[in-house]
Amino acid sequence: MNLEHVAQRLAMSPRTLQRRLGELGTTWREEVEAVRQEHTMELLRATDLPLRSVAARVGYSDMRALRRAVRRWEGRAPRDIRNEAGLAPTPMGADAGT
């Protein structure tokens, strides 16, 4: 979903939505990032989906972008989060290099 679509669903202009978010001390980009982070962490902890699939589901262009984001948020690799959650790596190296 993009800003224009969400604004339309809320029956306001994109600029009004941006202004209202600003009044709440946040931005569209920060909110998108927060939702991506929450959804990514949930998928990493609760599924054994390949990182390509996780990246696609949360809107990243590829696994590298996902890995960078997870390192920024958590300070560690996606595989470390999966290991902590007790999930085994996906067969055939689908998560290689995580």
GIPE-V987795 format. One record per pair of residues at least 4 apart in sequence whose ideal C-beta (glycine too) atoms are under 8 Angstrom apart, sorted by the first residue. I is the first residue (numbers start at 1). GAP is how many residues later the second one is. D is the distance in Angstrom with one decimal. If there is no record, write none. Layout:
i = {I/I}
gap = {GAP/GAP}
d = {D/D}
This chain:
i = {1/1/2/3/3/3/3/3/4/4/5/6/6/7/7/7/7/7/10/12/12/12/13/14/15/16/17/17/18/18/18/19/20/21/21/21/21/22/22/26/26/27/28/29/30/31/32/32/33/34/35/36/36/36/36/36/37/37/37/38/39/39/39/40/40/40/40/40/40/40/41/41/41/41/42/43/43/43/43/43/44/44/44/44/44/44/45/45/45/45/45/46/47/47/48/48/48/48/48/49/49/49/49/50/50/50/50/51/51/51/51/51/51/51/51/52/52/52/52/53/54/54/54/55/55/55/55/55/55/56/58/60/60/60/61/62/63/63/63/64/65/66/66/67/67/67/67/68/69/70/70/70/70/70/71/71/71/74/74/76/76/77/77/78/78/78/79/79/79/79/80/81/82/82/82/82/83/89/89/89/90/90}
gap = {4/5/4/4/11/14/15/25/4/10/4/4/11/5/6/7/9/10/7/4/5/8/4/4/4/4/4/11/4/9/10/4/4/5/6/7/10/4/5/4/5/4/4/4/4/4/4/27/4/4/4/4/22/23/24/33/4/32/36/4/4/18/19/4/14/18/26/29/30/33/4/32/33/40/4/4/6/11/14/15/10/26/34/37/38/41/36/37/39/40/42/39/7/40/34/39/40/41/42/4/5/8/41/4/40/44/45/4/12/15/16/27/43/44/47/4/10/11/42/4/4/12/24/5/6/7/8/10/11/4/8/5/6/9/4/4/4/34/35/4/4/4/12/4/10/11/31/4/4/4/6/7/8/11/4/5/6/6/7/4/5/4/21/4/17/20/4/10/16/19/4/4/5/7/13/16/4/4/5/6/4/5}
d = {5.0/5.6/7.2/6.1/5.1/6.6/7.3/5.1/6.3/5.2/6.5/6.3/6.6/5.3/6.0/4.4/7.0/4.2/6.4/4.1/5.5/7.6/7.1/6.4/6.2/6.3/6.4/7.3/6.3/7.4/6.1/6.6/6.7/5.1/5.8/6.1/6.7/7.5/6.9/4.8/5.9/7.0/6.3/6.2/6.3/6.5/6.2/7.9/6.2/6.4/6.1/5.9/4.8/6.2/7.6/7.1/6.3/7.4/5.3/6.4/6.3/7.2/5.1/6.2/6.4/5.0/6.9/7.0/6.6/8.0/6.1/7.7/7.7/7.0/5.7/5.2/6.0/4.8/6.5/7.2/6.6/7.4/5.5/4.7/5.7/7.1/6.4/7.4/7.9/4.2/7.5/7.3/7.7/7.6/7.6/5.2/6.7/7.8/5.4/4.2/5.3/7.6/7.5/7.3/5.1/3.8/6.0/6.0/4.5/5.9/7.3/6.0/7.4/5.2/5.9/6.4/7.5/5.6/7.2/6.2/6.4/6.2/7.7/4.1/7.4/6.0/5.3/6.6/4.0/7.5/7.3/4.2/4.6/6.8/5.3/7.3/6.1/7.7/7.8/6.4/6.4/6.3/6.9/6.3/6.7/6.1/6.5/6.3/6.3/5.6/7.5/6.9/4.9/7.0/6.6/6.8/6.6/8.0/6.5/4.2/6.7/7.6/5.4/6.4/7.5/4.7/6.1/6.9/6.4/3.9/6.4/6.5/4.5/7.2/7.8/7.8/7.5/8.0/8.0/5.2/4.1/5.1}
